[in-house]
Amino acid sequence: MATREVSIASSVGLHARPASLFVQAATATGLPVTIAKAGGNPVDARSILMVMALGAKHGEVVTLSAEGEGAEAALDSLVALLSRDLDAE
């Protein structure tokens, strides 16, 4: 299983628009992807409700995990997405 850690760059955290963009990208990978806050349980990154319920705020570090062919590349693209301020774009 591939994992990556990334700090949430969006000023409002993973809420509304940033969460929606992240979930769309996670779903597009075609892989089971999870996201977790430090010390928390991983949730399905392809579920908008689960991602928003996570309550990840600006600056918090989350752990992404994926399994399957292309998992490393998929996580790299998701890390790049979360490393940008999606509200400013």
JOZI-V492974 format. One record per residue. N is the residue number from 1. RES is the residue in one letter. SS is DSSP state (H for helix, E for strand, - for the rest). PHI is phi in radians with two decimals (none if undefined). PSI is psi as a letter, one per 20 degrees, with the letter a starting at -180 (none if undefined). Layout:
BEGIN
n->[N,N]
res->[RES,RES]
ss->[SS,SS]
phi->[PHI,PHI]
psi->[PSI,PSI]
END
This chain:
BEGIN
n->[1,2,3,4,5,6,7,8,9,10,11,12,13,14,15,16,17,18,19,20,21,22,23,24,25,26,27,28,29,30,31,32,33,34,35,36,37,38,39,40,41,42,43,44,45,46,47,48,49,50,51,52,53,54,55,56,57,58,59,60,61,62,63,64,65,66,67,68,69,70,71,72,73,74,75,76,77,78,79,80,81,82,83,84,85,86,87,88,89]
res->[M,A,T,R,E,V,S,I,A,S,S,V,G,L,H,A,R,P,A,S,L,F,V,Q,A,A,T,A,T,G,L,P,V,T,I,A,K,A,G,G,N,P,V,D,A,R,S,I,L,M,V,M,A,L,G,A,K,H,G,E,V,V,T,L,S,A,E,G,E,G,A,E,A,A,L,D,S,L,V,A,L,L,S,R,D,L,D,A,E]
ss->[-,E,E,E,E,E,E,-,-,-,-,-,-,-,-,-,H,H,H,H,H,H,H,H,H,H,H,H,-,-,-,E,E,E,E,E,E,-,-,-,-,-,E,E,-,-,-,H,H,H,H,H,H,H,-,-,-,-,-,-,E,E,E,E,E,E,E,-,-,-,H,H,H,H,H,H,H,H,H,H,H,H,-,-,-,-,-,-,-]
phi->[none,-1.57,-2.39,-2.53,-1.96,-2.61,-1.60,-1.21,-1.61,-1.09,-1.10,-1.76,1.31,-1.55,-2.31,0.90,-1.06,-1.03,-1.12,-1.09,-1.11,-1.13,-1.08,-1.06,-1.17,-1.14,-1.13,-1.12,-1.18,1.31,-1.99,-1.28,-2.05,-2.11,-2.35,-2.53,-1.43,-0.95,1.36,-1.81,-1.40,-1.21,-2.14,-1.17,-1.28,-1.65,-1.96,-1.06,-1.15,-1.15,-1.15,-1.20,-1.18,-1.05,1.21,-1.23,-1.75,-0.94,1.55,-1.29,-1.65,-2.09,-1.94,-1.79,-2.38,-2.63,-2.35,2.19,-1.15,1.51,-1.09,-1.05,-1.15,-1.08,-1.17,-1.03,-1.22,-1.22,-1.09,-1.06,-1.13,-1.25,-1.40,-1.85,-1.44,-1.19,-1.37,-1.45,-1.53]
psi->[p,q,q,q,q,q,p,p,h,p,h,j,b,m,q,d,g,g,g,g,g,g,g,g,g,g,h,h,h,j,q,o,p,q,q,q,q,p,j,r,q,q,r,o,i,j,o,h,g,g,g,h,h,h,k,p,r,p,i,q,p,q,p,q,q,q,q,r,p,j,g,g,h,g,h,g,h,h,g,h,g,i,i,q,n,i,h,i,none]
END
